[in-house]
Amino acid sequence: MIQNTLLTWKGDMEFETELNGHQLIIDASPEVGGHNRGPRPKALMLTALAGCTGMDVISILGKMKIVPEEFNVSVDGHLTEEHPKYYELMHIIYEFKGDDLPIDKLKKAIELSQDKYCGVSALYKKAIKLTYEIKLL
């Protein structure tokens, strides 16, 4: 299957695209010639990972009949110091809130996402060290 994205330059450092029927602006900070009208491309990599694994985990937990009261996924990206700057490490933090959540099933859902289902994780692991932790709120 081939997927495609098209970015249209809007001036300065701003680009516009449509993803799944949703408009998205990508821009840079004013320090480098942008106007801060949208997220930076590298930051979207963190969002892609959080979204991919988050959707997997909540889907897998649903099949296990486990529905947390709250669920958050955050990703810390550690950039290299030298150019080209890239993420050398991404650390995923899964936060769960709820009564009597079975930690073994939470871990199982995360492992299935990381090892089997999340295509973003699978690709990133080829070039980036991925780690994770679970926090119960």
C-alpha positions as CSV (number, residue, x, y, z in Angstrom):
1,M,0.0,0.0,0.0
2,I,1.3,3.4,-0.9
3,Q,0.3,6.5,1.1
4,N,1.2,10.0,0.2
5,T,1.3,13.5,1.7
6,L,1.6,16.8,-0.1
7,L,2.9,20.0,1.6
8,T,2.2,23.3,0.0
9,W,4.6,26.2,0.8
10,K,2.7,29.2,2.2
11,G,5.6,31.5,2.5
12,D,8.6,31.9,4.9
13,M,8.9,28.6,6.8
14,E,5.2,27.7,6.7
15,F,3.7,24.7,4.9
16,E,0.1,23.4,4.8
17,T,-1.0,19.9,4.3
18,E,-4.2,17.8,4.6
19,L,-4.0,14.6,6.7
20,N,-7.0,12.3,6.7
21,G,-9.3,15.2,5.7
22,H,-7.8,17.6,8.4
23,Q,-5.8,20.7,7.6
24,L,-2.5,21.0,9.3
25,I,0.0,23.9,9.3
26,I,3.7,23.1,9.9
27,D,5.9,26.1,10.8
28,A,9.1,27.1,12.4
29,S,9.8,29.4,15.3
30,P,10.4,33.2,14.7
31,E,14.1,32.7,15.6
32,V,14.6,30.7,12.4
33,G,12.3,32.6,10.1
34,G,8.9,31.1,10.9
35,H,5.8,32.6,12.5
36,N,4.9,29.8,15.0
37,R,1.6,29.0,13.2
38,G,2.0,25.3,13.6
39,P,4.0,22.5,15.1
40,R,7.6,21.6,14.0
41,P,8.1,18.5,12.0
42,K,10.3,16.7,14.5
43,A,7.8,17.3,17.3
44,L,5.2,15.5,15.1
45,M,7.4,12.4,15.3
46,L,6.7,12.4,19.1
47,T,3.0,12.8,18.5
48,A,2.9,10.0,15.9
49,L,4.5,7.6,18.4
50,A,2.2,8.6,21.3
51,G,-0.8,8.4,19.1
52,C,0.0,5.0,17.6
53,T,0.9,3.3,20.8
54,G,-1.9,5.0,22.7
55,M,-4.6,3.8,20.3
56,D,-3.1,0.3,20.4
57,V,-3.1,0.2,24.2
58,I,-6.6,1.5,24.7
59,S,-7.9,-0.9,22.0
60,I,-6.1,-3.9,23.5
61,L,-7.3,-3.0,27.0
62,G,-10.8,-2.7,25.7
63,K,-10.6,-6.3,24.4
64,M,-9.5,-7.3,27.9
65,K,-12.6,-5.5,29.3
66,I,-10.3,-3.0,31.1
67,V,-11.3,0.7,30.8
68,P,-9.2,3.1,32.8
69,E,-10.8,6.2,34.2
70,E,-8.0,8.2,32.6
71,F,-5.2,7.4,30.2
72,N,-2.4,9.6,28.9
73,V,0.7,8.9,26.8
74,S,3.6,11.3,26.7
75,V,6.9,10.9,24.9
76,D,10.1,12.6,25.8
77,G,12.5,13.0,22.8
78,H,16.2,13.4,23.4
79,L,17.9,15.2,20.6
80,T,21.5,15.0,19.6
81,E,23.7,18.1,20.1
82,E,25.2,18.2,16.6
83,H,23.6,18.7,13.2
84,P,21.7,17.0,11.8
85,K,19.8,17.0,15.1
86,Y,17.7,13.9,15.5
87,Y,16.1,11.9,18.3
88,E,18.5,9.4,19.6
89,L,16.2,8.3,22.4
90,M,12.4,8.4,22.9
91,H,11.0,7.6,26.3
92,I,7.2,6.8,26.5
93,I,5.3,7.4,29.7
94,Y,2.0,5.6,30.0
95,E,-0.2,7.1,32.7
96,F,-3.2,5.2,34.0
97,K,-5.8,6.2,36.5
98,G,-8.5,3.9,37.8
99,D,-9.5,1.6,40.6
100,D,-7.9,-1.8,40.8
101,L,-6.2,-1.7,37.4
102,P,-4.3,-5.0,36.8
103,I,-0.7,-3.9,36.2
104,D,0.1,-7.2,34.5
105,K,-2.5,-6.6,31.9
106,L,-1.4,-3.0,31.4
107,K,2.1,-4.2,30.8
108,K,0.8,-6.9,28.4
109,A,-1.1,-4.3,26.4
110,I,1.9,-2.0,26.2
111,E,4.2,-4.9,25.1
112,L,1.8,-6.0,22.4
113,S,1.7,-2.5,21.1
114,Q,5.5,-2.1,21.2
115,D,6.4,-5.5,19.9
116,K,3.5,-6.4,17.5
117,Y,1.1,-3.6,16.5
118,C,2.5,-0.1,16.5
119,G,4.1,0.5,13.1
120,V,5.6,3.8,14.3
121,S,7.4,2.0,17.2
122,A,8.6,-0.7,14.8
123,L,10.1,1.9,12.4
124,Y,11.6,4.1,15.1
125,K,13.2,1.1,16.8
126,K,15.4,0.7,13.8
127,A,17.1,4.0,14.4
128,I,16.1,5.2,17.9
129,K,16.3,3.7,21.3
130,L,12.8,3.4,22.7
131,T,12.1,3.0,26.4
132,Y,8.9,3.2,28.5
133,E,7.5,3.4,31.9
134,I,4.1,3.0,33.5
135,K,2.7,5.4,36.0
136,L,-0.4,4.9,38.1
137,L,-2.2,8.1,39.0
